[in-house]
Amino acid sequence: MRRTDRLFEIIQILRSENRVITAHEIAAQLEVSTRTIYRDIQTLQSMRTPIEGEAGIGYLMRQGYDLPALNFSAEEIEAIVVGLSLVTQTGDKGLQRAAQQVSHKIDAIRERMESLQVSDRGALVPTAVDLDMIRRAIREEQKLDIHYRDETERDSSRQVRPLAIIYYVHAMLMVAWCEFRNDFRHFRIDRMQSCAETGNFFMGEGDNLRAKWKLLEAD
């Protein structure tokens, strides 16, 4: 996580709490060291962010430090809320955490919309692979080594260029260029037995490959 993103997240964590929260608790949420949080808090305080407290005791955001109102209509907010709720069906814990954070920010300035409910039944949560890593590999255009078991229970090992994730209600698919088949392939993520970063990249090729894949899908 970039430092600017981390500073923003620290502010959001403090805003969401009505109690003193320790640097250790913040560090656990952001998966960094307590010492890093101490440095970040000092940076925020030097920028006149109204954070009270000190190391070893805890921190509290002074009341009145709010986000500006969202410039969305009621219907747009409802669409966002339903969309965020649907993320719970993907089984992608990283996106679920992000969606929950966005929901908290909306709730902070708008009334909670209890009238809109979405079932939490959806795709199975993959246990053998790290979805955060796959999404990162797509962004960074890094090749992945996967061990895959297809619908006939046949195992194979592939090196792929990950291009996209398709979220269905009951499954997630990774779209990739398979270097073994020299073609595009769709891999159900719940059938991946393992997935690892390779340290090899296909920089600058992702957009072109996605464009070719979309053309094939449109035919």
C-alpha positions as MATLAB code, in Angstrom:
seq = 'MRRTDRLFEIIQILRSENRVITAHEIAAQLEVSTRTIYRDIQTLQSMRTPIEGEAGIGYLMRQGYDLPALNFSAEEIEAIVVGLSLVTQTGDKGLQRAAQQVSHKIDAIRERMESLQVSDRGALVPTAVDLDMIRRAIREEQKLDIHYRDETERDSSRQVRPLAIIYYVHAMLMVAWCEFRNDFRHFRIDRMQSCAETGNFFMGEGDNLRAKWKLLEAD';
ca = [
       0.000    0.000    0.000;
       1.335    3.422   -0.943;
       1.971    5.796    1.946;
      -0.579    8.324    0.683;
      -3.224    5.581    0.573;
      -2.235    4.443    4.066;
      -2.538    7.964    5.477;
      -6.022    8.222    3.980;
      -7.018    4.848    5.459;
      -5.747    5.870    8.913;
      -8.022    8.908    8.777;
     -10.986    6.718    7.799;
     -10.291    4.238   10.617;
     -10.107    7.028   13.187;
     -13.270    8.662   11.839;
     -15.198    5.402   12.099;
     -14.312    4.853   15.774;
     -16.000    6.557   18.725;
     -13.264    5.464   21.118;
      -9.530    5.682   21.576;
      -7.858    3.244   19.198;
      -4.258    2.154   19.598;
      -1.540    2.252   16.960;
      -1.306   -1.537   17.308;
      -4.970   -1.941   16.322;
      -4.564    0.346   13.318;
      -1.397   -1.481   12.295;
      -3.231   -4.820   12.430;
      -5.970   -3.535   10.140;
      -3.507   -2.142    7.597;
      -1.020   -5.011    7.944;
       1.977   -2.800    8.724;
       4.183   -2.333   11.791;
       3.132   -0.284   14.808;
       6.212    1.891   14.316;
       4.980    2.742   10.802;
       1.645    3.892   12.241;
       3.432    6.061   14.810;
       5.335    7.791   11.986;
       2.182    8.187    9.906;
       0.227    9.677   12.819;
       3.026   12.188   13.395;
       2.884   13.111    9.719;
      -0.882   13.612    9.860;
      -0.640   15.673   13.032;
       2.042   17.848   11.428;
      -0.466   18.468    8.610;
      -2.940   19.717   11.249;
      -5.222   16.711   10.985;
      -7.196   16.848   14.281;
      -5.889   13.618   15.793;
      -5.574   13.587   19.575;
      -3.553   11.149   21.658;
      -0.037    9.831   21.854;
       2.087    6.712   21.450;
       1.414    4.016   24.033;
      -2.059    5.358   24.865;
      -4.050    5.619   21.647;
      -5.585    8.066   19.233;
      -8.932    9.708   18.625;
     -10.172   11.880   15.781;
     -11.645   15.154   17.000;
     -15.312   15.577   16.085;
     -16.137   17.722   13.109;
     -13.566   16.272   10.715;
     -15.915   15.045    7.989;
     -15.864   14.150    4.345;
     -17.618   16.581    1.992;
     -21.116   15.586    0.965;
     -21.365   13.188   -1.943;
     -22.748   14.814   -5.059;
     -24.991   11.917   -6.044;
     -28.762   11.770   -6.437;
     -30.828    9.445   -4.232;
     -31.172    6.959   -7.104;
     -27.397    7.040   -7.750;
     -26.684    6.394   -4.071;
     -29.126    3.465   -4.109;
     -27.368    2.007   -7.147;
     -23.990    2.333   -5.394;
     -25.303    0.707   -2.204;
     -26.781   -2.260   -4.098;
     -23.604   -2.613   -6.168;
     -21.447   -2.646   -3.050;
     -23.731   -5.216   -1.454;
     -23.412   -7.477   -4.483;
     -19.645   -7.543   -3.932;
     -20.332   -9.800   -0.928;
     -21.388  -12.502   -3.399;
     -18.069  -12.572   -5.224;
     -16.110  -14.380   -2.524;
     -13.277  -11.872   -3.046;
     -12.353  -10.852    0.503;
     -10.136   -7.975   -0.635;
     -12.953   -6.385   -2.606;
     -15.369   -7.105    0.220;
     -13.177   -5.149    2.642;
     -12.922   -2.256    0.192;
     -16.702   -2.275   -0.404;
     -17.340   -2.235    3.345;
     -15.050    0.774    3.745;
     -16.902    2.635    0.989;
     -20.236    1.731    2.614;
     -19.034    3.160    5.944;
     -18.068    6.404    4.217;
     -21.518    6.662    2.622;
     -23.253    5.845    5.919;
     -21.236    8.598    7.602;
     -22.937   11.271    5.537;
     -26.206    9.611    4.521;
     -28.806    7.613    6.412;
     -28.220    3.867    6.310;
     -30.418    2.328    3.606;
     -32.035   -0.607    5.367;
     -34.718   -0.687    2.651;
     -32.206   -2.168    0.175;
     -31.153   -5.715    0.981;
     -28.992   -8.144   -1.026;
     -28.545  -11.831   -0.220;
     -25.022  -12.757    0.863;
     -25.240  -16.123   -0.894;
     -22.846  -16.257   -3.782;
     -19.542  -17.623   -5.023;
     -17.493  -19.900   -2.818;
     -14.485  -18.226   -1.223;
     -11.318  -19.658   -2.832;
      -9.023  -21.191   -0.226;
      -6.045  -22.203   -2.379;
      -5.319  -18.883   -4.080;
      -4.910  -15.234   -3.107;
      -7.374  -13.057   -5.034;
      -5.540   -9.893   -3.979;
      -2.411  -11.298   -5.650;
      -4.293  -12.122   -8.854;
      -5.782   -8.627   -9.076;
      -2.338   -7.147   -8.377;
      -0.781   -9.316  -11.087;
      -3.394   -8.069  -13.552;
      -2.604   -4.446  -12.674;
       1.167   -4.987  -12.756;
       1.041   -7.265  -15.823;
       2.937  -10.050  -14.071;
       2.789  -13.654  -15.254;
       1.421  -16.297  -12.900;
       2.146  -19.996  -12.471;
      -1.060  -21.900  -11.770;
      -1.898  -25.506  -10.981;
      -5.386  -26.117  -12.341;
      -7.925  -28.938  -12.022;
     -10.614  -28.884  -14.687;
     -14.192  -30.188  -14.568;
     -12.991  -33.702  -15.454;
     -10.585  -33.697  -12.462;
      -7.576  -33.528  -14.807;
      -4.630  -31.542  -13.399;
      -2.319  -29.286  -15.375;
       0.328  -26.658  -14.695;
       0.312  -23.458  -16.721;
       2.104  -20.134  -16.944;
      -0.418  -17.462  -17.856;
      -0.733  -13.753  -18.456;
      -3.704  -12.716  -16.271;
      -5.967  -10.177  -17.974;
      -9.256   -9.917  -16.094;
     -11.558  -11.458  -13.499;
     -15.183  -12.097  -14.380;
     -17.513  -12.218  -11.377;
     -20.616  -14.371  -11.722;
     -23.118  -14.995   -8.938;
     -21.784  -18.480   -8.183;
     -18.272  -18.446   -9.649;
     -15.277  -16.318  -10.571;
     -13.318  -16.724  -13.786;
      -9.815  -15.505  -14.519;
      -9.301  -14.528  -18.133;
      -5.716  -15.156  -19.201;
      -3.422  -15.754  -22.130;
      -2.173  -19.303  -21.643;
       1.419  -19.668  -22.788;
       1.057  -23.462  -22.919;
      -1.932  -23.316  -25.290;
      -0.826  -20.061  -26.930;
      -4.406  -18.832  -26.707;
      -6.938  -17.203  -24.420;
      -8.376  -19.359  -21.659;
     -10.911  -18.951  -18.846;
      -9.967  -20.529  -15.509;
     -12.492  -20.991  -12.717;
     -10.714  -19.613   -9.684;
     -12.266  -22.167   -7.309;
     -10.614  -24.911   -9.406;
      -7.123  -23.464   -9.033;
      -5.072  -25.656   -6.732;
      -2.306  -23.063   -6.449;
      -1.290  -19.739   -7.945;
       2.082  -18.003   -7.601;
       3.799  -14.885   -8.872;
       6.674  -15.566  -11.265;
       8.590  -12.277  -11.221;
       8.273  -12.251  -15.025;
       6.237   -9.501  -16.621;
       4.421   -8.755  -19.867;
       4.586   -4.981  -19.508;
       2.598   -2.974  -22.046;
       0.793   -6.008  -23.479;
      -2.249   -6.195  -21.202;
      -4.490   -3.653  -22.933;
      -3.812   -5.122  -26.374;
      -4.518   -8.666  -25.195;
      -7.748   -7.586  -23.483;
      -8.867   -5.818  -26.676;
      -8.257   -8.994  -28.714;
     -10.089  -11.105  -26.131;
     -13.108   -8.755  -26.208;
     -13.269   -8.977  -29.993;
     -13.283  -12.776  -29.800;
     -15.987  -12.698  -27.128;
     -18.127  -10.398  -29.284;
     -18.100  -12.794  -32.273;
];
